[in-house]
Amino acid sequence: MGTPVTSPNNYTLTNVAVSDTGMYRLLVGPALSSLSSITCVPASNSKMLNVNPSPSVSITGNTSDCSGNSVVLASPPSVGTPGYTCSWSGPNNFTSTISNPSITNATTAATGTYSLTVTDTKSCTATASTAITVNQTPVVAAISGPNGGCAGSTIQLSSSTSGGSWTSSNTSVATVDNTG
């Protein structure tokens, strides 16, 4: 429930809630005691106040991906009054007005904070943001070495690519570690 603040000409509700919806009246009489008097009828005016629920929104999706993939932002709004509009902003001059945008073939320039403002049909708003990291997809140099060999021999495969991990499709035949 909102907290009322009164002054001679204003009645201000701060931090309003949906429960503050109702009829508000201004009673005026010759003296404060006359407002409850049965002999001196006060003058009044009223105003119906409707407090609408604000929408709620969160951003879902991958927060880290590799370049060349799509960055997909999802934002299922809830609460509020349906008929939502979305306004996205982000790095590299990204903007969108659809609720679930994507950036195809993303580059590292897509790394940063994405912000969303959702507005419902009653002009109530909600905001959310998320940080996305787009890592450079590694480039793997060609693997050199023989295509085969004799049973019982040693076969050395190599690549000039640093880091990573060697794997084999047939682990029962070959044990491969990160040294090759």
C-alpha positions as CSV (number, residue, x, y, z in Angstrom):
1,M,0.0,0.0,0.0
2,G,1.3,3.4,-0.9
3,T,2.2,5.9,1.8
4,P,0.0,9.1,1.7
5,V,1.6,12.5,2.0
6,T,-0.9,15.4,2.5
7,S,-0.7,19.1,2.1
8,P,-3.4,21.7,1.8
9,N,-3.7,21.3,-2.0
10,N,-2.2,17.8,-2.7
11,Y,-2.5,14.2,-1.7
12,T,0.5,12.3,-2.9
13,L,0.9,8.5,-2.8
14,T,4.4,7.3,-3.0
15,N,5.4,3.7,-3.9
16,V,1.9,3.0,-5.1
17,A,0.6,-0.6,-5.2
18,V,-2.3,-2.2,-7.0
19,S,-4.1,-2.3,-3.6
20,D,-4.1,1.5,-3.7
21,T,-6.8,1.4,-6.4
22,G,-10.0,3.1,-5.2
23,M,-12.1,6.2,-4.8
24,Y,-10.3,9.2,-3.4
25,R,-12.3,12.2,-2.1
26,L,-11.6,15.8,-1.1
27,L,-13.8,17.0,1.6
28,V,-14.0,20.7,2.3
29,G,-15.9,22.3,5.2
30,P,-15.7,25.5,7.2
31,A,-13.6,23.8,9.8
32,L,-12.0,20.4,10.3
33,S,-14.6,19.4,12.9
34,S,-17.4,20.2,10.4
35,L,-16.3,17.4,8.1
36,S,-18.0,14.9,10.4
37,S,-20.9,17.2,11.4
38,I,-24.5,16.3,10.5
39,T,-25.5,20.0,10.6
40,C,-22.9,21.4,8.3
41,V,-22.6,19.4,5.1
42,P,-19.2,19.5,3.7
43,A,-18.5,19.9,0.0
44,S,-16.7,17.1,-1.8
45,N,-15.3,15.9,-5.0
46,S,-13.9,12.5,-5.9
47,K,-11.6,10.8,-8.3
48,M,-11.3,7.1,-9.1
49,L,-7.7,5.9,-9.1
50,N,-6.7,2.7,-10.9
51,V,-3.2,1.4,-10.2
52,N,-2.3,-1.2,-12.8
53,P,0.2,-4.0,-12.2
54,S,3.6,-3.4,-13.8
55,P,4.9,-6.0,-16.1
56,S,7.7,-8.3,-15.0
57,V,10.5,-9.4,-17.3
58,S,13.7,-11.4,-17.3
59,I,16.2,-12.2,-20.0
60,T,17.0,-15.8,-20.7
61,G,19.5,-17.4,-23.1
62,N,23.2,-18.2,-23.4
63,T,25.4,-15.7,-21.7
64,S,28.5,-17.0,-23.5
65,D,29.0,-18.3,-27.0
66,C,31.5,-18.4,-29.9
67,S,31.7,-16.1,-32.8
68,G,29.8,-17.3,-35.9
69,N,26.9,-18.6,-33.8
70,S,23.7,-16.8,-33.1
71,V,23.1,-14.8,-29.9
72,V,19.5,-15.4,-29.0
73,L,17.8,-13.2,-26.4
74,A,14.5,-14.3,-24.9
75,S,12.3,-12.2,-22.7
76,P,8.9,-13.7,-21.7
77,P,7.1,-10.8,-20.1
78,S,4.5,-11.5,-17.5
79,V,2.1,-9.7,-15.2
80,G,1.0,-6.3,-16.4
81,T,-1.6,-5.8,-19.1
82,P,-0.8,-8.0,-22.2
83,G,0.0,-6.3,-25.5
84,Y,3.6,-5.7,-24.6
85,T,6.1,-3.7,-26.7
86,C,9.8,-4.3,-26.4
87,S,12.7,-2.0,-26.8
88,W,16.2,-3.7,-26.8
89,S,19.6,-2.0,-26.9
90,G,23.1,-3.4,-26.8
91,P,26.6,-3.2,-28.0
92,N,27.6,-2.5,-31.6
93,N,24.5,-0.3,-32.1
94,F,22.1,-3.2,-31.5
95,T,18.4,-2.3,-31.3
96,S,15.3,-4.4,-31.7
97,T,11.6,-4.1,-31.0
98,I,10.7,-7.8,-31.1
99,S,10.5,-9.8,-27.8
100,N,13.0,-12.5,-28.7
101,P,15.6,-11.1,-31.1
102,S,18.7,-12.9,-32.3
103,I,22.0,-11.8,-33.8
104,T,23.0,-14.2,-36.5
105,N,26.7,-14.9,-37.2
106,A,27.7,-12.9,-34.1
107,T,31.2,-11.5,-33.7
108,T,33.1,-10.5,-30.6
109,A,31.7,-6.9,-31.2
110,A,28.4,-8.3,-29.9
111,T,30.0,-8.7,-26.4
112,G,28.5,-6.4,-23.8
113,T,25.3,-5.6,-21.8
114,Y,21.9,-6.0,-23.5
115,S,19.1,-4.0,-22.0
116,L,15.3,-4.4,-22.4
117,T,12.4,-2.2,-21.6
118,V,8.9,-3.8,-21.8
119,T,5.9,-1.5,-21.9
120,D,2.4,-2.9,-21.5
121,T,-0.9,-1.5,-22.9
122,K,-1.4,0.7,-19.7
123,S,2.1,2.3,-20.3
124,C,3.5,0.5,-17.3
125,T,7.2,-0.5,-17.8
126,A,9.8,-3.0,-16.6
127,T,13.5,-3.2,-17.4
128,A,16.1,-6.0,-17.4
129,S,19.6,-6.4,-18.6
130,T,22.1,-9.2,-19.1
131,A,25.8,-9.4,-20.0
132,I,26.7,-11.5,-23.1
133,T,30.2,-12.6,-24.0
134,V,31.0,-13.7,-27.6
135,N,34.4,-15.4,-27.7
136,Q,36.4,-15.6,-30.9
137,T,36.0,-19.1,-32.4
138,P,39.4,-20.7,-32.4
139,V,41.1,-21.6,-35.7
140,V,42.6,-25.0,-35.7
141,A,45.6,-25.6,-38.0
142,A,45.8,-28.7,-40.1
143,I,46.9,-31.9,-38.4
144,S,50.1,-33.3,-39.9
145,G,51.4,-36.9,-39.7
146,P,50.9,-40.2,-41.5
147,N,47.5,-41.5,-42.4
148,G,48.3,-44.9,-41.0
149,G,51.0,-47.2,-39.9
150,C,51.8,-50.8,-38.9
151,A,50.5,-52.4,-35.7
152,G,53.0,-52.1,-32.9
153,S,54.6,-48.9,-34.3
154,T,54.3,-45.3,-33.0
155,I,52.4,-42.7,-35.0
156,Q,53.0,-39.0,-34.2
157,L,50.2,-36.5,-35.1
158,S,50.9,-32.8,-34.7
159,S,49.4,-29.4,-35.1
160,S,50.7,-25.9,-34.7
161,T,47.6,-24.9,-32.8
162,S,48.3,-24.2,-29.1
163,G,46.0,-25.3,-26.3
164,G,43.1,-27.7,-26.8
165,S,42.8,-31.4,-26.3
166,W,43.4,-34.3,-28.6
167,T,40.6,-36.9,-28.9
168,S,40.1,-40.1,-30.8
169,S,37.0,-41.7,-32.1
170,N,38.3,-45.1,-31.0
171,T,39.6,-44.9,-27.4
172,S,40.0,-48.7,-27.1
173,V,42.7,-48.5,-29.8
174,A,44.4,-45.3,-29.0
175,T,45.1,-43.3,-25.9
176,V,45.6,-39.7,-26.7
177,D,46.7,-37.0,-24.4
178,N,47.2,-33.2,-24.8
179,T,50.9,-33.7,-25.8
180,G,49.9,-35.7,-28.9
